[in-house]
């Protein structure tokens, strides 16, 4: 019977009712579609735009959004030291703590892109390209040495983790191959990874289940602004330093004096207004405040500069201008007492303190740990020498310590690169060579323009590719889940229909009591039944097997009750006619009962699939062996690894929901066949 009668349907009242029904359906559909759109948008976002919770990614249609997203990935999305490098390079307001906050000020952000669209002006674009090429060459030059690479900050943390994993895998595979060439050449790819990981444990005393679990968070957040900090000379940090040297110039940047000076003023609580009053400038942000190269006239500003040079300038960026032996020998005597004690720490055989070398800059010893079996001990000795040099330099007066400033070194590099000083001034738009700064913004924009056509596809697919890689390469999650789903559906469609058929056809005396008993099992929460089920599986030695995953849920009281009611409603005449024709119970079950029960069996199949595919706690409880983990357990592990990057987790959830959607759409047609839909004709 239709909801609205056919007679008079064209009158205003019924038409309004029909319109209201369609409106409610549209609104209801929108309330379902909108959250899915937010989920999909979150899966193709990063730390810059994740918290917008938009129904569509803006960067699809806005080039500035794409560029900001690029910058957010390059300088780390959240508050951190690399983000402060970005603030210092671009001179942004100091109230910004992350790119997420920048994303909330769309109109203000549009004013920070003086270079955006520079390619439209051919003259300006040539200058931008020359500046970017100069900085690339400069970074490549200083990163060619270990000392230079130690003072470079890696960028692109998300991509950097992947390249670091690849670099470390290749390095320790080479070491493992050199240690036992025959075994390594005979091993397959997975076994080679295990050999490389075993070698890594031996050299670095760190344990990882796989190279994909290696994170380089510490490398991206070294306290480079601390005066006493130097790169710890341990094997893992030598690996880190060598990895930095392999990065492209646009993927790393020097530690600038502007960053150190602005960070010092920011942490000291100095406001731009206070600085402008002292220096007579018009800086809008503390990250725009230049370092006073000449002695300031204002006594407070001069005191700030002296305090910065004396207590805040990093010792690793210093060079001794006075290599007098007497103070150094006295320092060594006070520290070690005897040459024998020094030799024990250094691993050397010096005859006296007077022959111990004093270097002008921080000692950097080239360690080829692929060829050494005593790497940990060697690293301790190198670290001791570096610590001694650092502590000695800190005792020397500031006038005997020359600051190694990246901006000044870049200026010297440009003077040798350009034969014509006027050309240099013209390209950089300055009137004095002392005004030269690192063209970081230019290099950022040029690097973005070089790969602008690839960044959009990268943003749309990277999170998904990482999730799929983790699921398909790590472990046997897909295979285990497929086997579990097939076995669960097979057991469910076998045990439950047979039990219901027996209760329906044979009219046992205790049928009602059996049904009550089956339904009573639904009164207990699943967590309660897990305990005895786990103990039973343990006693049967079925843990870490598919039987432990399938058997406890093979029979379901609700499905048996539902199927019995359906079987009772089937015409008895069909079974009587089949009996007269000599059909067995098995034949009647397969040819009469099952075909007439397809809609409810489709529902049961869908429920069995959802239970097996989406089950986490039981699978995690009875299968502790990583080789037996299902997809949901792997996704939980994936979520723990990337808990700081929820957009990647969201992409993994979207990928995991695809099989559920496919199964639902497949079963939906069968389910609808058993539903009587009222017609409106």
Secondary structure, 3 states (H helix, E strand, C coil): CCCCCCCCCCCHHHHHHHHHHHHHHHHHHHHHHHHHHHHHHHHCCCCCCHHHCCCCCHHHCCHHHHHHHHHHHHCCCCCCHHHHHHHHHHCCCCCCCCHHHHHCCHHHHHHHCCCCCHHHCHHHHHHHHHHHHHHHHHHHHHCCCHHHHHCEEECCHHHHHHHHHHHHHHHHHHHHHHHCHHHHHHCCHHHHHHHHHHHHHHHHCCCCCCHHHCCCHHHHCCCCCCCCCCCCCCHHHHHHHHHHHHCCHHHEEECCHHHHHHHHHHHCCCCHHHHHHHHCCCCCCHHHCCCCCCCCCCHHHHHHHHHHHHHHCCHHHEEECCCCHHHHHHHHHHHHCCHHHHHHHHCCCCCCHHHCCCCCCCCCCCCCHHHCCCHHHHHHHHHHHHHHHHHHHCCCCHHHEEECCHHHHHHHHHHHHCCCHHHHHHHHCCCCHHHCCCCHHHHHHHHHHHCHHHHHHHHHHHHHHHHHHHHHHCCCHHHHHHHHHHHHHHHHHHHHHHHHHHHHHCCCCCHHHHHHHHHHHHHCCHHHHHHHHHHHHHHCCCCCCHHHHHHHHCCCHHHHHHHHHHHHHCCHHHHHHHHHCCCCHHHHHHHHHHHHCHHHHHHHHHHHHHHHHHCCHHHHHHCCCHHHCCHHHHHHHHHHHCCCCHHHHHHHHHHHHHHHHHHHHHHHHHHHHCCCCCCCC
